[in-house]
Amino acid sequence: MDWLWQNLFSTFVAELLLVIGGAAVLGYLKKKLPDHAPTIAYMVFGATCVAILLFTFTGRPFFSKAPTEITPENVEGNIKLWVEHLGMNIGPANEPDSYFAHTLSLPTNAQPVEVFRAKEKPGYLQFKAIVTVSPDNQNAFAKMSQSEVSHIMDELNLDVGRANLGCTFGTVMAVNDQLHRTIIAGAFLQRAVPIQNLNEWSFVDTFDQLTRGTAVVGASIKLAMPPSPVSKSQTPVITLH
């Protein structure tokens, strides 16, 4: 979330400079036009009160534009705008039966998240992240009994549930033809957000939940792996003095 806090901090600095600049202008006018200074101060005070009342009743600043309503027709354009605001990487995604599909990632986190609008649920924006099990870990799964693999799947479901991600979780299974066993080849997290309730904040919050979930799944898979045997040459030698 460092990238988000940086954007918020830059906005705060810009607003602070605006306030300081406004105070400097008032000070200059008071020095150059001392006779009119009370009138100018009264006008500024009145304008501030009106702006506060407008913000109270409308929920937005005086000079701000009304927020654009997010619809299925303009959601893709807004996604590209939010991605630009947040400094994300964007690329194509292969998602069948969808109106559009993009792959998003952060410069500080290579984990991709697919964002797409499926024709099956046109009123929702879908977020999906896939965790691929490495070939070495797949070989380790192939050596386990079916009950051990089932136990790991139960542990993964439990860990994702504890993380309270609000996502659908599933595993991608594959069959090892040599051993005739079912192994875990990967996992996925998916969440659908109603387009009518979508805004930049809910967009980035859902994205962060998916990336946090992939970290949980990846760590759980690593912990499920049996410890690698340590050869004699790798055994540490402790010398007592």
C-alpha positions as CSV (number, residue, x, y, z in Angstrom):
1,M,0.0,0.0,0.0
2,D,3.1,2.3,-0.1
3,W,2.2,3.5,-3.6
4,L,-1.3,4.5,-2.4
5,W,0.0,6.5,0.6
6,Q,2.5,8.3,-1.7
7,N,-0.4,9.5,-3.9
8,L,-2.3,10.6,-0.8
9,F,0.7,12.4,0.6
10,S,1.3,14.3,-2.7
11,T,-2.3,15.4,-2.7
12,F,-2.0,16.6,0.9
13,V,1.2,18.6,0.0
14,A,-0.5,20.3,-2.9
15,E,-3.5,21.3,-0.8
16,L,-1.1,22.6,2.0
17,L,0.7,24.7,-0.5
18,L,-2.6,26.1,-1.8
19,V,-3.6,27.1,1.8
20,I,-0.2,28.8,2.5
21,G,-0.4,30.6,-0.9
22,G,-3.9,31.9,-0.1
23,A,-2.7,33.2,3.3
24,A,0.2,34.9,1.7
25,V,-2.0,36.7,-0.8
26,L,-4.3,37.9,2.0
27,G,-1.3,39.2,3.9
28,Y,0.0,41.0,0.8
29,L,-3.4,42.6,0.2
30,K,-3.6,43.8,3.8
31,K,-0.2,45.5,3.5
32,K,-1.0,47.1,0.2
33,L,-4.7,47.9,0.8
34,P,-5.1,48.4,4.5
35,D,-8.3,50.3,4.2
36,H,-10.0,47.5,2.3
37,A,-8.5,44.6,4.3
38,P,-11.5,44.1,6.6
39,T,-13.9,44.0,3.6
40,I,-11.6,41.5,1.8
41,A,-11.3,39.3,5.0
42,Y,-15.1,39.4,5.4
43,M,-15.6,38.3,1.8
44,V,-13.1,35.4,2.2
45,F,-14.8,34.4,5.5
46,G,-18.3,34.4,3.8
47,A,-17.0,32.4,0.8
48,T,-15.5,29.9,3.2
49,C,-18.8,29.5,5.1
50,V,-20.7,29.0,1.8
51,A,-18.2,26.4,0.7
52,I,-18.5,24.5,4.0
53,L,-22.3,24.5,3.7
54,L,-22.1,23.2,0.1
55,F,-19.7,20.4,1.1
56,T,-22.0,19.5,4.1
57,F,-25.1,19.1,1.9
58,T,-23.5,17.8,-1.3
59,G,-20.5,15.8,0.0
60,R,-18.0,17.3,-2.4
61,P,-15.8,20.4,-2.6
62,F,-17.1,23.7,-4.1
63,F,-15.1,23.6,-7.3
64,S,-15.1,19.8,-7.8
65,K,-17.0,18.1,-10.5
66,A,-19.8,15.7,-9.7
67,P,-18.5,12.1,-9.6
68,T,-19.1,10.2,-12.8
69,E,-21.5,7.4,-12.4
70,I,-19.8,4.1,-13.2
71,T,-21.8,2.1,-15.7
72,P,-21.1,-1.1,-17.7
73,E,-20.5,1.1,-20.7
74,N,-17.8,3.4,-19.2
75,V,-16.2,1.0,-16.6
76,E,-13.3,0.0,-18.8
77,G,-12.4,3.7,-19.5
78,N,-12.5,4.4,-15.8
79,I,-10.3,1.4,-15.0
80,K,-7.6,2.7,-17.3
81,L,-7.9,6.1,-15.6
82,W,-7.6,4.6,-12.1
83,V,-4.6,2.4,-13.3
84,E,-2.9,5.6,-14.4
85,H,-3.6,7.4,-11.1
86,L,-2.2,4.4,-9.1
87,G,0.9,3.8,-11.2
88,M,-0.1,0.3,-12.1
89,N,1.2,-1.8,-15.1
90,I,-1.5,-2.9,-17.5
91,G,-1.5,-5.5,-20.3
92,P,-3.8,-7.8,-22.2
93,A,-5.4,-10.8,-20.7
94,N,-6.9,-13.9,-22.3
95,E,-10.3,-14.3,-20.8
96,P,-12.9,-16.0,-23.1
97,D,-16.5,-14.7,-23.3
98,S,-15.7,-11.3,-21.9
99,Y,-16.3,-7.8,-23.1
100,F,-12.7,-6.8,-22.0
101,A,-9.9,-8.3,-20.0
102,H,-6.7,-6.7,-18.7
103,T,-3.8,-7.9,-16.6
104,L,-2.8,-5.5,-13.8
105,S,0.3,-5.5,-11.6
106,L,2.3,-3.1,-9.4
107,P,5.9,-2.1,-10.0
108,T,6.7,-3.3,-6.5
109,N,4.8,-6.6,-6.8
110,A,5.0,-8.8,-9.9
111,Q,1.9,-10.8,-9.0
112,P,-0.6,-10.2,-11.8
113,V,-4.4,-9.8,-11.3
114,E,-6.8,-10.2,-14.2
115,V,-9.7,-7.7,-14.3
116,F,-12.5,-8.4,-16.8
117,R,-16.2,-8.0,-17.5
118,A,-17.6,-11.4,-18.3
119,K,-20.6,-11.8,-20.6
120,E,-22.1,-14.3,-18.1
121,K,-22.3,-11.5,-15.4
122,P,-22.3,-8.2,-17.4
123,G,-23.2,-6.1,-14.3
124,Y,-20.0,-7.2,-12.4
125,L,-16.3,-6.5,-12.6
126,Q,-14.4,-9.7,-12.1
127,F,-11.0,-9.8,-10.3
128,K,-8.9,-13.1,-10.6
129,A,-5.4,-14.0,-9.5
130,I,-3.7,-17.3,-10.1
131,V,-1.0,-19.0,-8.1
132,T,1.1,-21.5,-10.0
133,V,2.7,-24.4,-8.2
134,S,6.4,-24.8,-9.3
135,P,7.4,-28.1,-11.0
136,D,9.5,-29.0,-7.9
137,N,6.5,-28.6,-5.6
138,Q,4.4,-30.5,-8.1
139,N,6.9,-33.4,-7.9
140,A,6.7,-33.3,-4.1
141,F,2.9,-33.5,-4.3
142,A,3.1,-36.4,-6.7
143,K,5.1,-38.4,-4.0
144,M,2.4,-37.8,-1.4
145,S,-0.6,-40.0,-0.8
146,Q,-4.0,-38.9,-1.9
147,S,-5.0,-38.3,1.8
148,E,-2.0,-36.1,2.3
149,V,-2.9,-34.0,-0.8
150,S,-6.5,-33.7,0.4
151,H,-5.3,-32.6,3.9
152,I,-3.2,-29.8,2.2
153,M,-6.2,-28.7,0.3
154,D,-8.2,-28.4,3.5
155,E,-5.4,-26.4,5.1
156,L,-5.4,-24.0,2.1
157,N,-9.1,-23.5,2.4
158,L,-8.8,-22.9,6.1
159,D,-5.9,-20.4,5.7
160,V,-7.8,-18.4,3.0
161,G,-10.9,-18.4,5.2
162,R,-8.9,-17.0,8.1
163,A,-7.5,-14.2,5.9
164,N,-11.1,-13.0,5.5
165,L,-10.5,-11.9,1.9
166,G,-14.1,-12.1,0.7
167,C,-12.9,-14.1,-2.4
168,T,-13.9,-17.3,-4.0
169,F,-11.0,-19.8,-3.7
170,G,-10.3,-22.9,-5.7
171,T,-7.5,-25.2,-6.6
172,V,-6.3,-26.3,-10.1
173,M,-5.8,-30.0,-10.1
174,A,-3.7,-32.1,-12.5
175,V,-3.1,-35.8,-13.0
176,N,0.4,-37.3,-12.9
177,D,0.3,-39.9,-15.6
178,Q,3.3,-41.8,-14.4
179,L,2.1,-42.2,-10.8
180,H,-1.6,-42.0,-11.7
181,R,-2.2,-39.5,-8.9
182,T,-4.0,-36.2,-8.7
183,I,-1.8,-33.3,-7.6
184,I,-2.2,-29.6,-7.0
185,A,-1.0,-27.6,-10.0
186,G,-2.2,-24.2,-8.9
187,A,-4.8,-22.2,-7.1
188,F,-6.9,-19.2,-7.9
189,L,-8.8,-16.4,-6.1
190,Q,-11.7,-14.6,-7.7
191,R,-14.1,-11.8,-6.6
192,A,-16.9,-10.1,-8.4
193,V,-17.8,-6.4,-7.6
194,P,-21.0,-4.8,-8.8
195,I,-20.2,-2.1,-11.3
196,Q,-22.8,0.3,-10.0
197,N,-21.0,0.3,-6.6
198,L,-17.5,0.6,-8.0
199,N,-15.2,3.6,-7.5
200,E,-11.4,4.1,-7.4
201,W,-11.2,3.2,-3.7
202,S,-13.2,-0.1,-3.9
203,F,-11.2,-0.9,-7.1
204,V,-7.8,-0.7,-5.4
205,D,-9.1,-2.3,-2.2
206,T,-10.3,-5.4,-4.1
207,F,-7.0,-5.5,-6.0
208,D,-5.0,-5.5,-2.7
209,Q,-7.2,-8.2,-1.3
210,L,-6.4,-10.5,-4.3
211,T,-2.6,-9.8,-4.0
212,R,-2.7,-10.4,-0.3
213,G,-4.6,-13.6,-0.9
214,T,-2.0,-14.9,-3.4
215,A,0.7,-14.3,-0.8
216,V,-1.3,-16.3,1.8
217,V,-1.8,-19.2,-0.6
218,G,1.9,-19.2,-1.7
219,A,3.1,-19.2,1.9
220,S,0.7,-22.0,2.8
221,I,1.9,-24.2,-0.1
222,K,5.6,-23.7,0.9
223,L,4.8,-24.6,4.5
224,A,3.0,-27.8,3.3
225,M,6.1,-29.0,1.5
226,P,8.2,-31.6,3.3
227,P,11.6,-30.4,4.4
228,S,14.5,-30.9,1.9
229,P,17.0,-33.5,3.2
230,V,20.3,-32.0,4.2
231,S,23.4,-33.7,2.8
232,K,26.4,-34.3,4.9
233,S,28.4,-31.7,3.0
234,Q,25.6,-29.2,3.9
235,T,25.5,-30.1,7.6
236,P,26.8,-27.1,9.6
237,V,29.8,-27.8,11.8
238,I,29.9,-26.1,15.2
239,T,33.3,-25.6,16.8
240,L,33.5,-25.0,20.5
241,H,36.3,-22.8,21.8
